[in-house]
């Protein structure tokens, strides 16, 4: 009996501003323009199996996730990779970021699991990676769990999304309609959130009024962010645009996010950290706390996390990930 084993890992993604671009009936051409941060922490998936009845058992090793996501990824992979059929599969999923808080966990899990299944049946790394992004994008759109997270992750680092759609597509997995760019200095980031679960992304992106408000605000900021080279000297531009978007879109006032920012800002002040910015993550009830200098070290982090706990927020240290 043949046995199979493969691993995939993908960091999370924090959207700071975006548009809702889902007019096309083709999920490959749906997505968003926008900008955000790909972070090092995310989801790791180990896929294992043996010859037998096709199916999947999902085990979560840390925090709980959505088993249906991994089932849909496997089904989508099976349409393109017949080698995964006729196998009784299991996946071990380790999630290091809280789901439903604006950290792109569903996209991260979709990419990581799609990679793991393909590596388990021996497909080459580059082919597996490209198909993983393609499959993850389609699954995300069909589930209304994300718009541009997968395209952002395919770029990595501090990203801007310039064209809507899947990053890879077609039988040869060449570049798809989606296009994003990234840069990275490994900037330290503190993520902070309230206990419990945030609102599901579909509440916003499937609502016509929210879609209009979000897209108008996102398009306004992307008019400037999409111009010129995308590198470290645009860090301050991103911070300014993220703040403007959160207010212009109405998301700052929704779900008491303004209170959340006030609490996080007070924690930063009490820690004594200077030259640090608090930015809303879209679409959770969470914030990303970053230095104004993207080359800054991590000396400020421990004090900030301590003070976050004192105001009732959970905090986690991560960093901007490498380019994909």
SETI-92184 format. One line per 3 residues: number of its first residue (from 1); for each residue x negated, z, y negated of N, C-alpha, C. Coordinates in steps of 0.05 Angstrom, whole numbers. Layout:
N
NUM = X,Z,Y,X,Z,Y,X,Z,Y; ...
END
This chain:
324
1 = -17,0,24,0,0,0,-18,0,-25; -11,-18,-43,-27,-20,-68,-19,1,-88; -39,13,-101,-33,33,-122,-43,23,-149
4 = -30,32,-170,-35,22,-197,-40,45,-216; -58,40,-235,-64,61,-255,-74,48,-280; -62,55,-303,-71,45,-328,-65,64,-351
7 = -79,62,-373,-76,80,-395,-73,65,-421; -57,75,-439,-55,64,-466,-52,86,-486; -63,82,-510,-62,102,-531,-57,88,-558
10 = -41,99,-575,-36,88,-601,-30,110,-621; -42,109,-644,-37,128,-665,-10,124,-678; -2,143,-694,24,141,-708,21,125,-734
13 = 44,122,-747,45,107,-772,64,121,-792; 54,124,-817,70,136,-838,77,115,-858; 102,108,-861,111,90,-881,114,105,-908
16 = 102,94,-929,104,106,-955,124,90,-973; 127,65,-968,146,48,-983,152,24,-966; 176,13,-968,183,-10,-951,208,-24,-961
19 = 213,-47,-949,238,-62,-952,252,-64,-925; 277,-70,-925,292,-75,-900,297,-105,-899; 284,-118,-880,286,-147,-878,294,-154,-849
22 = 321,-152,-845,332,-157,-818,353,-179,-818; 351,-197,-837,372,-218,-840,372,-237,-816; 349,-243,-805,347,-262,-783,360,-250,-758
25 = 372,-268,-741,382,-259,-715,360,-255,-695; 336,-265,-701,314,-263,-682,297,-238,-689; 296,-219,-670,281,-194,-675,251,-200,-683
28 = 240,-221,-673,213,-228,-679,209,-233,-709; 230,-241,-723,228,-247,-751,240,-226,-769; 247,-203,-757,256,-180,-772,233,-161,-777
31 = 236,-144,-797,215,-124,-802,216,-114,-831; 193,-110,-843,193,-100,-870,167,-107,-884; 169,-110,-910,145,-110,-927,141,-81,-935
34 = 116,-73,-942,112,-46,-950,83,-38,-947; 79,-11,-947,52,0,-944,53,28,-933; 31,36,-921,31,63,-909,4,70,-896
37 = 4,90,-879,-20,100,-867,-17,100,-837; -36,88,-823,-38,91,-794,-56,115,-789; -47,134,-772,-63,158,-768,-73,160,-739
40 = -93,177,-736,-106,179,-710,-89,191,-688; -74,212,-695,-56,225,-675,-32,206,-669; -22,208,-644,0,191,-637,10,197,-609
43 = 9,176,-592,19,178,-564,-1,167,-545; -5,181,-523,-21,171,-501,-3,169,-476; -5,146,-462,11,142,-438,-7,134,-415
46 = -3,147,-392,-16,140,-367,5,129,-349; 3,104,-340,22,91,-322,10,91,-294; 26,98,-274,16,98,-247,39,88,-229
49 = 32,77,-206,53,67,-189,42,58,-162; 61,51,-145,54,41,-119,76,21,-111; 69,3,-92,88,-17,-84,114,-4,-74
52 = 137,-14,-83,162,-2,-75,184,-13,-93; 206,2,-94,229,-6,-110,223,-4,-139; 228,-26,-154,223,-26,-183,239,-5,-198
55 = 225,11,-213,238,33,-228,217,49,-242; 227,69,-257,208,85,-274,217,114,-275; 198,132,-271,202,161,-276,184,169,-300
58 = 196,182,-319,182,189,-344,177,220,-344; 152,228,-349,145,256,-351,132,261,-378; 142,280,-393,130,287,-419,112,311,-416
61 = 87,308,-423,68,330,-419,66,350,-441; 75,342,-465,74,360,-488,102,364,-499; 108,353,-522,135,354,-532,152,333,-520
64 = 178,337,-520,197,319,-507,200,293,-524; 206,271,-510,211,246,-524,235,232,-512; 237,206,-517,260,191,-509,253,174,-485
67 = 263,181,-461,257,167,-437,266,138,-438; 288,133,-452,299,106,-454,280,86,-466; 263,96,-485,244,78,-498,225,66,-477
70 = 215,83,-459,195,74,-440,208,56,-418; 233,61,-412,247,44,-394,251,16,-406; 258,15,-431,262,-11,-444,236,-26,-447
73 = 214,-12,-452,188,-26,-453,181,-38,-427; 185,-23,-405,179,-34,-378,196,-58,-372; 222,-57,-379,239,-80,-374,230,-104,-390
76 = 222,-100,-415,213,-122,-432,187,-133,-421; 169,-116,-412,144,-126,-401,149,-142,-376; 168,-134,-359,174,-148,-334,183,-177,-338
79 = 194,-183,-362,203,-210,-367,180,-229,-372; 156,-218,-379,133,-234,-385,111,-230,-365; 111,-207,-351,89,-201,-333,102,-194,-306
82 = 106,-214,-288,120,-209,-263,104,-190,-245; 78,-186,-250,62,-168,-234,72,-140,-234; 88,-132,-254,98,-104,-255,122,-100,-238
85 = 135,-122,-229,158,-120,-211,150,-111,-183; 168,-100,-168,162,-92,-141,144,-67,-140; 144,-52,-162,127,-28,-164,145,-4,-172
88 = 142,18,-158,155,43,-166,137,57,-185; 145,58,-211,128,67,-233,133,96,-241; 113,108,-252,115,133,-266,98,132,-290
91 = 106,146,-312,88,148,-335,86,178,-343; 62,185,-351,57,212,-362,52,208,-392; 69,220,-408,69,215,-437,60,240,-452
94 = 39,238,-468,30,260,-485,34,252,-514; 51,267,-527,58,261,-555,45,283,-573; 30,275,-593,16,295,-610,28,297,-638
97 = 50,282,-643,64,283,-669,94,288,-663; 108,303,-679,136,309,-674,153,283,-678; 170,276,-659,187,253,-662,208,257,-684
100 = 219,235,-694,241,235,-714,234,248,-740; 208,247,-747,200,259,-773,185,239,-790; 187,213,-785,175,193,-802,146,188,-795
103 = 137,193,-770,110,190,-762,106,166,-743; 126,150,-740,124,125,-724,119,131,-694; 130,153,-684,125,160,-656,137,140,-636
106 = 160,130,-642,172,110,-623,155,85,-621; 146,75,-644,128,52,-644,102,57,-629; 91,81,-634,66,89,-621,70,90,-591
109 = 92,102,-582,98,104,-554,103,77,-541; 116,60,-555,122,33,-545,96,17,-541; 78,18,-561,53,3,-558,36,15,-536
112 = 34,42,-535,17,55,-515,26,49,-487; 53,51,-482,63,46,-455,61,17,-447; 66,-1,-466,64,-30,-459,35,-36,-452
115 = 16,-24,-465,-12,-27,-458,-18,-16,-431; -7,8,-425,-13,22,-400,-3,6,-376; 21,-5,-377,32,-20,-355,15,-45,-349
118 = 7,-58,-370,-9,-83,-366,-37,-77,-355; -49,-56,-365,-76,-49,-355,-74,-40,-326; -51,-28,-319,-48,-19,-291,-48,-42,-271
121 = -38,-65,-280,-37,-88,-262,-61,-107,-267; -80,-98,-283,-106,-112,-285,-107,-134,-305; -89,-135,-325,-90,-156,-345,-113,-151,-365
124 = -125,-171,-376,-148,-167,-395,-139,-151,-419; -158,-137,-431,-152,-119,-453,-140,-134,-477; -152,-155,-487,-142,-169,-511,-114,-180,-507
127 = -110,-192,-484,-83,-203,-478,-63,-180,-477; -70,-158,-464,-53,-135,-461,-46,-123,-489; -66,-121,-506,-61,-110,-532,-42,-127,-549
130 = -47,-153,-549,-29,-170,-565,0,-169,-554; 3,-170,-528,30,-169,-517,42,-142,-522; 26,-121,-521,37,-94,-527,50,-93,-554
133 = 37,-104,-574,48,-104,-601,73,-122,-602; 72,-144,-589,95,-162,-589,120,-149,-576; 116,-138,-552,138,-125,-538,148,-100,-553
136 = 129,-84,-564,137,-60,-578,154,-67,-603; 147,-88,-617,162,-97,-640,191,-104,-632; 194,-119,-611,220,-127,-602,237,-103,-593
139 = 225,-85,-579,239,-61,-570,248,-44,-594; 230,-40,-613,236,-25,-637,260,-37,-652; 260,-63,-655,282,-75,-670,309,-74,-654
142 = 308,-78,-628,332,-77,-613,344,-49,-612; 327,-28,-615,336,-1,-615,341,10,-643; 335,-5,-664,337,4,-692,322,29,-697
145 = 299,32,-684,282,56,-688,259,50,-707; 255,26,-715,234,20,-734,236,-9,-743; 222,-14,-766,222,-41,-777,193,-52,-777
148 = 175,-40,-792,149,-51,-795,127,-35,-783; 134,-13,-768,113,4,-757,93,-11,-739; 104,-28,-721,86,-41,-702,68,-61,-716
151 = 78,-76,-736,61,-94,-751,40,-79,-766; 47,-56,-777,27,-39,-790,6,-29,-771; 14,-20,-747,-5,-11,-727,-24,-32,-718
154 = -15,-57,-718,-32,-80,-710,-54,-85,-730; -51,-75,-755,-72,-77,-775,-89,-52,-774; -77,-28,-775,-91,-3,-775,-100,6,-802
157 = -109,31,-804,-119,42,-829,-98,46,-850; -106,43,-875,-87,43,-897,-77,14,-899; -51,10,-893,-42,-17,-889,-22,-26,-911
160 = -21,-52,-915,1,-64,-930,12,-88,-914; 38,-90,-913,52,-110,-898,61,-133,-916; 49,-156,-912,53,-178,-931,73,-199,-922
163 = 77,-201,-895,97,-220,-884,113,-205,-863; 139,-210,-863,157,-196,-845,156,-208,-817; 158,-191,-797,160,-200,-769,140,-188,-750
166 = 141,-197,-725,123,-187,-705,94,-197,-710; 74,-181,-705,46,-189,-711,36,-210,-691; 48,-211,-667,40,-231,-647,65,-242,-634
169 = 63,-268,-626,87,-281,-615,79,-306,-600; 97,-314,-581,93,-340,-568,78,-337,-542; 78,-358,-526,65,-357,-499,35,-353,-500
172 = 22,-361,-522,-7,-356,-524,-13,-332,-541; 8,-317,-550,5,-292,-564,-13,-295,-589; -11,-318,-602,-25,-322,-628,-10,-305,-649
175 = -21,-306,-673,-9,-291,-695,20,-298,-698; 37,-277,-702,65,-282,-705,72,-285,-734; 98,-284,-741,106,-287,-769,97,-263,-786
178 = 95,-239,-773,87,-216,-788,57,-215,-795; 50,-205,-819,22,-204,-826,17,-179,-842; -4,-164,-835,-11,-140,-849,-41,-138,-851
181 = -51,-123,-871,-79,-118,-876,-85,-89,-877; -109,-81,-870,-116,-52,-871,-145,-48,-878; -150,-23,-888,-177,-14,-892,-178,16,-885
184 = -201,27,-879,-202,55,-871,-229,67,-878; -227,91,-889,-251,109,-893,-248,134,-876; -228,135,-858,-223,159,-842,-214,182,-859
187 = -199,177,-880,-191,198,-899,-175,220,-885; -181,245,-890,-166,267,-878,-137,268,-889; -118,275,-871,-90,276,-878,-78,301,-866
190 = -62,315,-881,-46,337,-869,-16,328,-870; -4,329,-847,25,323,-844,40,349,-843; 62,350,-858,78,375,-859,108,368,-856
193 = 123,385,-842,151,379,-837,166,404,-832; 193,402,-834,210,424,-828,214,425,-798; 220,449,-788,227,451,-759,253,437,-754
196 = 256,428,-729,280,413,-722,276,383,-725; 297,368,-721,295,338,-721,305,327,-747; 292,306,-757,301,292,-781,322,272,-773
199 = 331,256,-793,352,236,-789,340,212,-774; 356,200,-757,348,175,-743,345,152,-763; 324,136,-759,319,114,-777,343,96,-781
202 = 358,92,-760,381,73,-761,402,82,-781; 403,108,-788,423,117,-808,418,103,-835; 393,97,-840,386,84,-865,386,53,-863
205 = 371,43,-843,367,14,-842,391,-1,-832; 411,12,-821,435,-1,-813,458,3,-832; 452,16,-855,472,22,-875,468,3,-899
208 = 488,-12,-907,485,-33,-927,477,-22,-954; 487,1,-962,480,12,-988,451,21,-989; 443,36,-967,416,45,-966,397,21,-964
211 = 404,1,-949,387,-23,-946,382,-36,-974; 403,-38,-990,400,-50,-1016,382,-34,-1034; 387,-8,-1035,371,10,-1053,342,10,-1044
214 = 337,13,-1018,310,14,-1008,295,-12,-1013; 308,-34,-1007,295,-60,-1009,288,-67,-1038; 307,-60,-1057,301,-65,-1085,277,-49,-1095
217 = 277,-23,-1087,254,-6,-1095,228,-15,-1082; 229,-22,-1056,205,-31,-1043,194,-57,-1053; 212,-76,-1058,203,-102,-1069,190,-98,-1096
220 = 201,-80,-1113,190,-75,-1139,161,-66,-1137; 155,-48,-1119,128,-37,-1116,109,-58,-1103; 120,-74,-1084,103,-93,-1071,95,-116,-1089
223 = 109,-120,-1111,101,-141,-1130,73,-137,-1139; 65,-112,-1143,38,-106,-1152,19,-100,-1129; 29,-85,-1108,12,-78,-1086,3,-102,-1069
226 = 19,-123,-1069,12,-147,-1053,-9,-164,-1067; -15,-159,-1092,-35,-175,-1107,-63,-165,-1103; -83,-183,-1104,-111,-176,-1103,-120,-167,-1076
229 = -146,-160,-1074,-158,-151,-1049,-147,-123,-1042; -146,-118,-1016,-136,-92,-1006,-159,-77,-995; -169,-58,-1010,-192,-41,-1002,-190,-14,-1016
232 = -211,2,-1013,-209,30,-1020,-203,35,-1049; -210,16,-1067,-204,21,-1095,-175,18,-1102; -158,11,-1082,-129,10,-1086,-114,35,-1078
235 = -129,55,-1069,-118,81,-1060,-99,93,-1080; -108,95,-1105,-92,107,-1126,-67,90,-1132; -69,64,-1130,-46,46,-1133,-24,53,-1112
238 = -33,58,-1088,-15,64,-1066,-1,91,-1072; -15,110,-1080,-4,137,-1086,17,135,-1108; 11,120,-1129,30,117,-1152,55,102,-1143
241 = 51,81,-1127,74,65,-1118,91,81,-1099; 79,97,-1081,95,113,-1062,113,132,-1077; 102,145,-1098,119,164,-1113,142,149,-1127
244 = 136,126,-1139,157,111,-1153,179,102,-1133; 170,93,-1110,189,84,-1090,208,106,-1081; 197,129,-1076,213,152,-1065,236,159,-1084
247 = 230,156,-1110,251,163,-1130,270,140,-1135; 259,116,-1138,276,92,-1145,295,86,-1122; 287,91,-1097,304,85,-1074,326,105,-1070
250 = 323,129,-1082,343,150,-1077,335,168,-1054; 314,162,-1039,307,178,-1016,296,205,-1023; 284,208,-1047,273,233,-1055,295,255,-1057
253 = 319,247,-1066,341,266,-1069,357,270,-1043; 354,252,-1023,369,254,-999,357,274,-979; 374,287,-964,366,307,-943,348,328,-954
256 = 352,336,-980,336,358,-992,306,352,-991; 299,326,-992,270,320,-992,256,330,-1017; 270,331,-1040,258,342,-1064,250,371,-1060
259 = 267,386,-1046,260,414,-1040,235,415,-1022; 234,397,-1003,211,396,-985,185,391,-1000; 186,372,-1019,162,365,-1035,155,389,-1052
262 = 175,403,-1063,169,427,-1080,155,448,-1063; 164,453,-1039,152,473,-1022,123,465,-1015; 119,440,-1008,92,431,-1000,73,432,-1024
265 = 83,425,-1048,67,425,-1072,59,454,-1079; 77,473,-1075,71,501,-1080,50,511,-1061; 52,502,-1036,32,510,-1016,5,500,-1023
268 = 3,475,-1032,-23,464,-1040,-34,480,-1064; -17,486,-1084,-27,501,-1107,-37,529,-1099; -22,542,-1081,-30,569,-1073,-55,569,-1056
271 = -62,547,-1044,-86,545,-1028,-111,542,-1045; -107,534,-1070,-129,529,-1087,-141,501,-1085; -129,484,-1069,-138,456,-1066,-132,441,-1092
274 = -152,425,-1101,-148,409,-1125,-151,380,-1117; -141,363,-1135,-143,334,-1131,-131,326,-1104; -107,336,-1099,-93,331,-1074,-64,322,-1081
277 = -54,302,-1066,-27,292,-1072,-8,296,-1048; 17,302,-1054,38,305,-1034,56,280,-1036; 59,266,-1013,75,241,-1012,96,243,-990
280 = 120,234,-996,141,233,-976,135,213,-954; 141,220,-929,140,201,-907,168,189,-903; 168,164,-897,194,150,-893,198,143,-864
283 = 219,153,-851,243,164,-862,249,192,-852; 229,208,-847,234,234,-837,239,254,-859; 238,280,-852,238,301,-871,211,314,-870
286 = 192,299,-881,163,306,-878,147,295,-901; 123,305,-904,105,295,-925,77,291,-913; 62,274,-927,34,270,-921,18,281,-945
289 = -1,298,-940,-17,309,-962,-45,297,-959; -54,285,-981,-79,270,-980,-96,276,-1005; -122,272,-1003,-139,276,-1027,-137,251,-1045
292 = -140,255,-1071,-140,233,-1090,-164,215,-1087; -185,226,-1076,-209,210,-1069,-209,204,-1039; -206,179,-1031,-203,173,-1002,-229,179,-986
295 = -251,184,-1000,-276,191,-987,-280,221,-985; -260,237,-994,-262,266,-993,-265,277,-965; -278,300,-963,-281,313,-937,-256,330,-930
298 = -259,347,-910,-236,362,-900,-237,392,-908; -253,400,-927,-256,428,-934,-230,440,-943; -212,426,-955,-187,436,-966,-165,440,-946
301 = -169,430,-922,-147,428,-903,-138,455,-892; -156,472,-883,-149,497,-870,-132,514,-889; -139,516,-914,-124,532,-933,-96,521,-937
304 = -94,495,-939,-68,482,-943,-49,488,-919; -59,485,-895,-43,489,-871,-34,518,-870; -51,537,-877,-44,565,-878,-21,571,-897
307 = -23,559,-921,-2,563,-941,24,548,-934; 22,526,-920,46,512,-911,63,530,-892; 49,544,-874,62,562,-856,76,585,-871
310 = 65,594,-893,76,616,-908,102,607,-922; 105,582,-928,130,572,-941,150,561,-921; 143,564,-895,162,556,-874,160,528,-864
313 = 137,515,-870,133,487,-861,111,487,-839; 115,468,-820,95,464,-800,75,443,-810; 49,447,-803,28,429,-813,10,421,-790
316 = -2,397,-793,-20,386,-773,-41,370,-787; -66,373,-779,-88,358,-790,-92,332,-774; -95,310,-787,-102,285,-774,-120,269,-794
319 = -123,244,-790,-138,227,-808,-128,199,-807; -135,183,-827,-129,155,-826,-144,142,-803; -130,127,-786,-143,115,-763,-161,91,-770
322 = -174,82,-749,-191,59,-752,-174,33,-753; -187,11,-761,-173,-14,-760,-168,-23,-731; -146,-36,-726,-139,-44,-699,-154,-69,-691
END
